Amino acid sequence: MSELRDHAEVLLSRIQEVILGKEQEVREVFLALAAGGNILLEDIPGVGKTTLALCLAKLIDLDYKRVQFTPDVMPSDLTGFSVYRPQDGTFVYQKGSLFCQLLLADEINRTLPKTQSALLEAMEEKKVTVEGVTRTLPTPFFVIATQNVKNATGTMPLPESQMDRFIISESLGLPDYDSELQLAMETTEENRLARLDLTPCITAEEMLMIQKEAQQIFVQEDVARYLLDLITATRNDPYLERGAGPRATIALMRMARAAAWLKGREYVRPFDVAEQFPYVVRHRIAESRIAQMDHKNKDQIIQEILDKIKTPTIRRSAR
């Protein structure tokens, strides 16, 4: 366990040499992978989303593909299709872009809903069904999707069912002043990547082991009740028109366990749950008209829920 965690720390430190000033954001993306989930990044262009996915793919030794989503991308581009061979009169299946271990779905909300929906089975079940035949995707399999900010020109919002398939959502955001100054002093992003040691420090098999170890982390019943109380509070809050569903409960448990694993603990603390709560629920909730009238945004509502729900005290008998 400690050796794999050491490898994870090396990976994080190497990525942070390229994605400057974003230690917490990079850590959250890795935790989502350790929890076996998919990630949604909502950001303005140019903050390093593609570079982050590329670094992760190389440092974890994953087969990586990138799809730039536009209105003319078809579902078959992702899932694959059959090609007729006239020489023997047969159809041969050609794999689509989903057949990889890490897919960067760039600007996912610029493509048509039918293409967006082609990702649903892959994200949830790690499988693809084409022409009645179900094929298993490589393992591990992750989707890192980026989308333009809400209401940007030429975008089509993802349906709630698809948003729910992402274990977390976050924004890398703009770099701080010192980090952006360092970027300005360097000629190109390629120079930074060239200087970075992108030799894999975690294999795909070790990533599967990390996922297994993380999900074996012990959770005391009081902590599990605290987790569920937080999720339930989103369903009863007058400032929220839509709260988080059961998939959010599972996602928060997996993220809290992954966070505890990375910190070197064998049990989950309430802080692990509270820390991961905003990342897990932000894209799963919707403000009500009351929130709009009172000028409440999602982050404020989430913080009020965290402040309202009593944090349990872990008994000494916990692991």
C-alpha positions in Angstrom: 0.0 0.0 0.0 2.7 2.5 0.9 4.7 1.8 -2.3 1.7 2.5 -4.5 1.0 5.7 -2.5 4.6 6.8 -3.0 4.2 6.2 -6.7 1.1 8.3 -6.7 2.8 11.2 -4.9 5.6 11.1 -7.5 3.0 11.3 -10.2 1.3 14.3 -8.6 4.6 16.1 -8.1 5.5 15.6 -11.8 2.2 16.9 -13.1 2.4 19.9 -10.8 5.6 20.9 -12.6 3.5 21.5 -15.7 0.1 22.5 -14.3 1.4 25.3 -12.1 -0.4 26.4 -8.9 -3.2 23.8 -9.1 -2.1 21.2 -6.5 -5.6 20.6 -5.1 -7.3 20.5 -8.5 -4.7 18.0 -9.9 -5.1 15.9 -6.7 -8.8 15.8 -7.1 -8.5 14.5 -10.7 -6.2 11.7 -9.5 -8.5 10.8 -6.6 -11.4 10.5 -9.2 -9.2 8.0 -11.1 -8.3 6.1 -7.9 -12.1 5.9 -7.2 -12.6 4.5 -10.7 -14.7 7.4 -11.9 -15.0 9.9 -14.8 -14.2 13.6 -14.5 -16.0 16.7 -15.9 -13.9 19.9 -16.3 -15.8 23.1 -16.9 -13.4 25.8 -17.9 -12.5 28.6 -20.2 -10.0 27.6 -22.9 -6.2 27.5 -22.3 -6.0 26.6 -18.6 -4.3 23.2 -19.1 -7.1 20.6 -19.3 -5.7 18.8 -22.3 -2.2 18.9 -20.9 -3.4 17.5 -17.6 -5.1 14.5 -19.4 -2.0 13.9 -21.5 0.3 13.9 -18.5 -1.9 11.5 -16.7 -2.1 9.1 -19.6 1.7 9.1 -20.0 2.6 8.8 -16.3 0.1 6.0 -15.7 1.1 4.3 -19.0 -2.5 4.4 -20.4 -3.6 4.2 -24.0 -4.8 7.7 -24.6 -7.2 9.2 -27.3 -8.6 12.6 -27.7 -11.9 13.5 -29.5 -12.6 17.1 -30.3 -16.4 17.2 -30.1 -18.2 19.3 -32.8 -21.7 19.0 -34.3 -20.5 16.7 -37.0 -19.1 14.0 -34.7 -21.3 10.9 -35.0 -22.0 8.2 -32.4 -20.2 5.7 -34.6 -17.0 7.7 -34.4 -17.0 6.8 -30.7 -18.5 3.3 -30.6 -17.2 2.0 -33.9 -18.9 0.6 -37.0 -18.9 -2.2 -39.5 -17.2 -1.9 -42.9 -18.2 -4.1 -45.9 -15.5 -6.1 -47.5 -16.5 -6.9 -51.1 -13.8 -9.5 -51.6 -15.4 -12.0 -49.3 -18.8 -10.4 -48.8 -18.5 -9.9 -45.0 -18.7 -7.0 -42.6 -15.7 -6.2 -40.4 -16.0 -4.2 -37.2 -13.8 -1.2 -36.9 -13.2 0.0 -33.3 -14.1 3.6 -32.4 -12.3 6.1 -30.2 -13.8 4.7 -27.0 -11.4 1.7 -27.3 -8.7 3.2 -25.2 -7.9 3.5 -21.5 -8.2 7.3 -21.1 -10.5 9.3 -23.4 -10.3 13.1 -23.4 -13.8 14.2 -24.6 -12.9 17.8 -25.5 -15.8 20.3 -25.5 -18.4 17.6 -25.0 -21.2 20.1 -24.9 -20.6 21.2 -28.5 -21.8 18.0 -30.0 -25.3 16.7 -30.6 -27.2 14.9 -27.9 -27.2 11.6 -29.8 -23.4 11.7 -29.8 -23.3 12.7 -26.2 -25.5 9.7 -25.3 -23.1 7.3 -27.1 -20.8 7.8 -24.0 -23.4 6.7 -21.5 -22.9 2.9 -21.6 -19.1 3.3 -21.8 -18.9 5.6 -18.8 -21.2 3.5 -16.6 -20.6 -0.1 -17.6 -17.2 0.1 -19.4 -18.8 -1.5 -22.5 -20.0 -0.6 -26.0 -22.9 -2.1 -27.8 -22.9 -1.9 -31.6 -25.4 -3.7 -33.9 -26.5 -5.8 -31.0 -23.0 -7.0 -30.0 -21.6 -5.8 -26.7 -17.8 -5.4 -26.5 -15.8 -4.7 -23.3 -13.6 -1.7 -23.2 -9.9 -1.9 -22.0 -9.3 -1.6 -18.3 -8.9 0.6 -16.6 -11.1 3.0 -18.5 -11.7 6.7 -17.8 -13.3 9.6 -19.5 -12.1 13.1 -18.8 -14.6 15.4 -20.4 -14.3 19.2 -20.8 -17.1 21.5 -21.5 -17.4 25.2 -22.3 -18.9 27.4 -19.7 -22.7 27.5 -19.4 -24.6 29.3 -22.1 -21.5 29.7 -24.3 -22.2 30.1 -28.0 -22.8 26.8 -29.9 -23.2 24.6 -26.8 -25.8 22.0 -26.0 -26.3 21.2 -22.3 -25.6 17.6 -21.2 -28.7 15.8 -19.9 -29.0 15.1 -16.2 -28.5 11.4 -16.7 -25.1 12.0 -18.3 -24.0 14.6 -15.8 -24.7 12.0 -13.1 -22.2 9.6 -14.7 -19.3 11.9 -13.7 -18.0 11.1 -10.3 -16.8 14.7 -9.8 -16.8 18.0 -11.6 -14.3 20.9 -11.1 -12.7 23.9 -12.7 -9.0 24.3 -13.0 -9.5 28.0 -13.1 -6.9 30.7 -14.0 -3.4 30.4 -12.6 -2.3 32.7 -9.8 -0.1 35.6 -10.6 3.2 34.0 -9.9 2.4 30.8 -11.8 1.2 32.8 -14.8 4.4 34.9 -14.6 6.4 31.7 -14.8 4.4 30.6 -17.8 5.1 34.0 -19.5 8.8 33.7 -18.9 8.9 30.3 -20.7 8.7 30.2 -24.5 6.2 27.4 -25.1 4.2 24.8 -23.3 6.1 22.1 -25.2 9.3 23.2 -23.5 7.8 22.5 -20.1 6.6 19.1 -21.3 10.0 18.3 -22.8 11.7 19.0 -19.5 9.3 16.9 -17.5 10.1 13.3 -16.9 7.0 11.5 -18.4 8.4 8.0 -17.8 5.4 6.0 -16.4 5.6 5.9 -12.6 2.3 3.9 -12.3 1.3 1.1 -14.6 -2.2 0.4 -15.7 -2.2 -2.8 -13.6 -1.0 -0.7 -10.5 -3.8 1.7 -11.1 -6.3 -1.1 -10.8 -4.6 -2.2 -7.6 -4.9 1.4 -6.3 -8.6 1.3 -7.1 -9.0 -2.0 -5.2 -7.0 -0.8 -2.2 -8.9 2.5 -2.0 -12.3 0.9 -1.9 -11.2 -1.4 0.9 -10.7 1.6 3.3 -12.9 1.2 6.4 -15.9 3.5 6.9 -17.5 3.7 10.3 -21.3 3.8 10.4 -21.4 7.3 12.0 -19.3 8.6 9.1 -21.5 6.8 6.6 -24.6 8.4 8.2 -22.9 11.8 8.0 -22.2 11.3 4.3 -25.9 10.3 3.7 -27.1 13.3 5.8 -25.2 15.6 3.5 -26.6 14.1 0.4 -30.1 14.0 1.8 -29.8 17.7 2.7 -29.4 18.6 -0.9 -32.9 17.0 -1.6 -34.6 19.1 1.1 -32.9 22.4 0.7 -35.3 25.2 -0.4 -32.6 26.8 -2.4 -32.3 23.6 -4.6 -34.8 22.6 -7.2 -33.0 19.3 -7.8 -30.9 17.5 -5.2 -28.3 14.7 -5.6 -29.4 11.2 -6.2 -28.2 7.8 -5.0 -25.4 7.7 -7.5 -24.0 10.8 -5.7 -24.0 8.8 -2.4 -21.9 6.0 -4.0 -19.6 8.6 -5.6 -19.0 10.5 -2.4 -18.2 7.2 -0.6 -15.7 6.2 -3.2 -14.1 9.6 -3.3 -13.8 9.8 0.5 -12.2 6.4 0.6 -9.7 7.4 -2.2 -8.9 10.6 -0.2 -8.2 8.6 2.9 -6.0 6.1 1.0 -3.9 8.9 -0.5 -3.4 10.4 3.0 -2.1 7.0 4.2 -5.0 6.2 6.5 -6.9 2.9 6.8 -10.2 4.6 7.6 -12.3 7.5 6.4 -12.7 10.7 8.6 -15.6 13.1 8.4 -13.2 15.7 7.0 -12.6 13.4 4.0 -16.3 13.3 3.3 -16.8 17.1 3.7 -13.7 17.8 1.5 -15.1 15.8 -1.4 -18.7 16.8 -1.0 -18.6 19.9 -3.2 -16.8 18.1 -6.0 -19.3 15.3 -6.0 -22.6 17.3 -5.9 -21.9 20.5 -7.7 -22.8 19.2 -11.1 -25.7 17.1 -9.7 -27.8 19.9 -8.2 -29.8 22.8 -9.6 -30.7 26.1 -7.9 -34.3 26.9 -7.3 -36.0 30.2 -8.1 -35.7 31.1 -4.5 -32.0 30.8 -4.7 -32.0 33.1 -7.7 -34.1 35.6 -5.9 -31.8 35.6 -2.9 -28.7 35.6 -5.1 -27.4 32.3 -3.8 -25.0 30.3 -6.0 -24.2 26.6 -5.8 -21.0 27.0 -3.8 -22.8 29.1 -1.2 -25.6 26.6 -0.9 -23.1 23.7 -0.6 -21.2 25.5 2.1 -24.4 26.2 4.1 -25.3 22.5 4.0 -21.8 21.6 5.3 -22.2 24.1 8.1 -25.7 22.9 9.0 -25.0 19.1 9.2 -23.4 18.1 12.4 -20.0 16.5 12.1 -19.7 13.2 14.0 -16.9 12.3 16.4 -15.1 9.2 15.5 -15.0 6.6 18.3 -11.6 5.3 19.4 -12.7 1.8 18.4 -12.6 2.9 14.7 -9.7 1.6 12.8 
